[in-house]
Amino acid sequence: MQIFFKTAQSRRISLVALTYIAFIALGMPDGLLGIAWPSLRASFSLPLDAIGALLIMGTAGYLTSSFFSGKLIARLGVGRVLVASTALTGFALIGYTWAPAWWLVLVMGVAAGLGAGAIDAGLNTYVAAHFSEGLMQWLHASYGIGITTGPILMTLAINALGAWQPGYLAVGGFQLAMTACFILTLPLWAQNSAPAKADQPRALTDYKTPLAETLRQPGVWLSMLLFFLYVGAEVSLGTWSYTLLTESRAIPTQAAGLWAGSYWATFTLGRILAGVYTRRIGNSQLVVAGLTGALAGSVLLWWNPAGWINLLAVALIGFAIAPIFPALISATSQRVGMRYSANAIGMQIAAGGLGSAAIPGLVGILARQTSLEIIPVCFVVLYAALLGLFGLAVRTKPA
């Protein structure tokens, strides 16, 4: 291995490149299902709402592996966790195409979720331990590339080859290629920077803190609640903005699609720019500024004095919240302490995954019981609550 990576700089560049490519690979499967579903359900003669079962299975696997990722990393090391999780995800995605019955697809969904959760938590933990806040921002921008590429691949597969299976085969094969890369570079993932003192662990990944001890820390629970609310708010706007604009505010579907799409466009742009300015501004300032901007955008969306304000509001929220998730990950040790960070990062990601399912569903229930105009009110409440909760979290002294 030293033949190919003779210097510390070359090793560092190689690991950064691998983490970015792995996060692209992590995003690709998330963009496949929406395009593949009409063809996939026809293959198994399924009702329209059967997609819910597959989403539940995948989420269950994701939450399980991300929650316990700190324990896995402590026992196996980041490199081995990445090898196992990319292999599991790759075989599961390819397994979709071979499954003769729907229940086997659901089993594969659990496996794909287990792999994805471990990849997500493992890479976030490693980058938080060894790289700068700016690189963390760009890591999450890479996910946006993956989730954009996935639908393109599936569209090409269906239009050019007339089947959904080649799309999953391609992405599954890419995951297995990542497995090979992680195997070849396995020694690099174990190389950490020297510790400040001889009797101290080198980085947060070197602590082997029991999960039960981590869960006794108030700061960990505050951080988990932060991620639950933040990710829920992020996904809710992506889920409900189009419906709000078309069904409640009579905006034409093409314009509404463009405006809703501006959310993810400014979101990706915000993360790219945040990677440049994070070190100058600081994580806490980025989070406060982002939440304040998102709150202002939510108020604009609620106010709705003119049609074009909707575009401004949605784009502003997307741009404002872009750096929040990576900044919260990078500053985990400041909120909970180094000893609990590796466990806490996985728990935070699991809480975010739970929030991504629970909060959009709750917003939908409220909208059905009242009106769609309750949606921007929910965003105002969520971002105001997040501002207060973040202030409390940074004032809570870690153990």
NORMOJO-V306640 format. One record per pair of residues at least 4 apart in sequence whose ideal C-beta (glycine too) atoms are under 6 Angstrom apart, sorted by sequence separation. I is the first residue (numbers start at 1). J is the second residue. D is the distance in whole Angstrom. If there is no record, write none. Layout:
# NORMOJO-V306640
I_J_D ; I_J_D
This chain:
# NORMOJO-V306640
32_36_5 ; 33_37_6 ; 36_40_5 ; 37_41_6 ; 46_50_4 ; 63_67_6 ; 68_72_6 ; 72_76_6 ; 76_80_4 ; 81_85_6 ; 91_95_6 ; 95_99_6 ; 118_122_6 ; 127_131_5 ; 131_135_4 ; 155_159_6 ; 156_160_5 ; 157_161_5 ; 168_172_6 ; 202_206_5 ; 209_213_6 ; 226_230_6 ; 227_231_6 ; 235_239_6 ; 236_240_6 ; 237_241_5 ; 240_244_6 ; 243_247_5 ; 244_248_5 ; 245_249_5 ; 251_255_5 ; 262_266_6 ; 270_274_6 ; 274_278_5 ; 277_281_5 ; 281_285_5 ; 286_290_6 ; 305_309_6 ; 309_313_6 ; 312_316_6 ; 316_320_6 ; 323_327_5 ; 336_340_5 ; 340_344_5 ; 344_348_6 ; 354_358_6 ; 355_359_5 ; 370_374_5 ; 385_389_6 ; 5_10_5 ; 41_46_4 ; 73_78_6 ; 76_81_5 ; 99_104_4 ; 161_166_5 ; 195_200_5 ; 201_206_3 ; 209_214_6 ; 251_256_5 ; 281_286_5 ; 333_338_5 ; 367_372_5 ; 5_11_4 ; 99_105_5 ; 201_207_5 ; 214_220_6 ; 245_251_4 ; 195_202_4 ; 246_253_6 ; 367_374_5 ; 73_81_6 ; 333_341_4 ; 336_344_5 ; 366_374_5 ; 367_375_6 ; 5_14_6 ; 72_81_5 ; 96_105_6 ; 127_136_5 ; 157_166_4 ; 300_309_6 ; 332_341_5 ; 157_167_4 ; 192_202_4 ; 246_256_5 ; 192_203_5 ; 245_256_4 ; 96_108_5 ; 127_139_5 ; 301_313_4 ; 332_344_5 ; 95_108_4 ; 154_167_4 ; 300_313_4 ; 332_345_5 ; 37_51_6 ; 153_167_5 ; 242_256_6 ; 363_378_5 ; 92_108_4 ; 297_313_5 ; 153_170_6 ; 242_260_4 ; 92_111_4 ; 241_260_5 ; 297_316_4 ; 92_112_4 ; 297_317_4 ; 88_111_6 ; 89_112_5 ; 294_317_5 ; 89_115_3 ; 294_320_4 ; 88_115_4 ; 89_116_6 ; 293_320_3 ; 294_321_5 ; 85_115_4 ; 290_320_5 ; 290_321_5 ; 85_118_4 ; 290_323_6 ; 85_119_5 ; 290_324_5 ; 81_118_6 ; 286_323_5 ; 287_324_6 ; 82_122_6 ; 287_327_5 ; 81_122_5 ; 286_327_5 ; 78_122_5 ; 283_327_4 ; 283_330_6 ; 78_126_5 ; 283_331_4 ; 57_106_5 ; 61_110_4 ; 65_114_4 ; 69_118_6 ; 266_315_5 ; 270_319_4 ; 274_323_4 ; 58_109_5 ; 62_113_4 ; 66_117_4 ; 263_314_5 ; 267_318_4 ; 271_322_5 ; 57_109_4 ; 61_113_3 ; 65_117_4 ; 69_121_4 ; 259_311_5 ; 262_314_6 ; 266_318_4 ; 270_322_3 ; 57_110_5 ; 61_114_4 ; 65_118_4 ; 69_122_6 ; 262_315_4 ; 266_319_4 ; 58_112_6 ; 62_116_5 ; 54_109_5 ; 58_113_4 ; 62_117_4 ; 66_121_4 ; 259_314_6 ; 263_318_4 ; 267_322_5 ; 44_102_5 ; 335_393_5 ; 337_398_3 ; 336_398_5 ; 337_399_5 ; 245_310_6 ; 97_165_4 ; 97_168_5 ; 96_168_5 ; 97_169_6 ; 241_314_6 ; 129_203_4 ; 302_376_4 ; 93_168_5 ; 94_169_6 ; 129_204_5 ; 301_376_4 ; 302_377_6 ; 129_205_5 ; 93_171_6 ; 94_172_4 ; 298_376_6 ; 302_380_6 ; 93_172_3 ; 298_379_4 ; 299_380_6 ; 90_172_5 ; 298_380_5 ; 90_175_3 ; 298_383_6 ; 89_175_5 ; 90_176_4 ; 295_383_4 ; 86_175_5 ; 294_383_5 ; 295_384_6 ; 86_178_5 ; 87_179_4 ; 291_383_6 ; 26_119_5 ; 86_179_4 ; 291_386_5 ; 83_179_6 ; 291_387_5 ; 83_182_5 ; 82_182_5 ; 83_183_6 ; 22_123_6 ; 287_390_6 ; 19_123_5 ; 79_186_5 ; 79_189_3 ; 78_189_5 ; 223_335_5 ; 77_190_6 ; 23_139_5 ; 27_143_4 ; 31_147_4 ; 35_151_5 ; 219_335_5 ; 220_336_5 ; 30_147_5 ; 219_336_4 ; 24_142_5 ; 28_146_4 ; 32_150_5 ; 36_154_5 ; 23_142_4 ; 27_146_2 ; 31_150_3 ; 35_154_4 ; 39_158_6 ; 217_336_6 ; 19_139_6 ; 23_143_5 ; 27_147_4 ; 31_151_4 ; 35_155_6 ; 220_340_6 ; 24_145_5 ; 28_149_6 ; 223_344_6 ; 227_348_4 ; 231_352_4 ; 235_356_4 ; 239_360_5 ; 20_142_4 ; 24_146_4 ; 28_150_4 ; 32_154_5 ; 217_340_6 ; 224_347_6 ; 228_351_4 ; 232_355_3 ; 236_359_6 ; 40_164_5 ; 144_268_4 ; 220_344_5 ; 224_348_6 ; 227_351_5 ; 231_355_5 ; 236_360_5 ; 248_372_4 ; 39_164_4 ; 223_348_5 ; 227_352_4 ; 231_356_5 ; 235_360_5 ; 247_372_6 ; 248_373_6 ; 214_340_5 ; 224_351_4 ; 228_355_4 ; 232_359_3 ; 236_363_5 ; 36_164_4 ; 244_372_5 ; 204_333_6 ; 214_343_4 ; 141_271_4 ; 209_339_5 ; 140_271_6 ; 141_272_5 ; 209_340_6 ; 244_375_5 ; 73_205_6 ; 207_339_5 ; 211_343_6 ; 74_208_4 ; 137_271_5 ; 204_338_5 ; 209_343_6 ; 32_167_6 ; 207_342_6 ; 240_375_5 ; 137_274_4 ; 138_275_4 ; 204_341_4 ; 205_342_6 ; 137_275_4 ; 204_342_5 ; 71_211_6 ; 134_275_4 ; 137_278_6 ; 29_171_6 ; 28_171_5 ; 134_278_5 ; 133_278_4 ; 134_279_6 ; 25_174_6 ; 233_382_4 ; 25_175_6 ; 133_283_6 ; 25_178_5 ; 229_382_6 ; 22_178_6 ; 230_386_6 ; 229_386_5 ; 226_389_6 ; 222_393_4 ; 15_188_6 ; 11_188_5 ; 219_396_5 ; 219_398_5 ; 217_399_6 ; 1_187_5 ; 137_323_6 ; 140_326_5 ; 137_326_5 ; 136_326_4 ; 136_330_5 ; 133_330_4 ; 128_329_6 ; 128_330_6 ; 124_329_5 ; 125_342_5 ; 125_345_5 ; 124_345_6 ; 121_346_4 ; 121_349_5 ; 120_349_6 ; 73_342_6 ; 70_342_4 ; 70_343_3 ; 70_346_5 ; 69_346_3 ; 67_346_6 ; 66_346_5 ; 67_347_6 ; 66_349_4 ; 67_350_4 ; 66_350_4 ; 63_350_5 ; 63_353_5 ; 62_353_5 ; 59_357_6
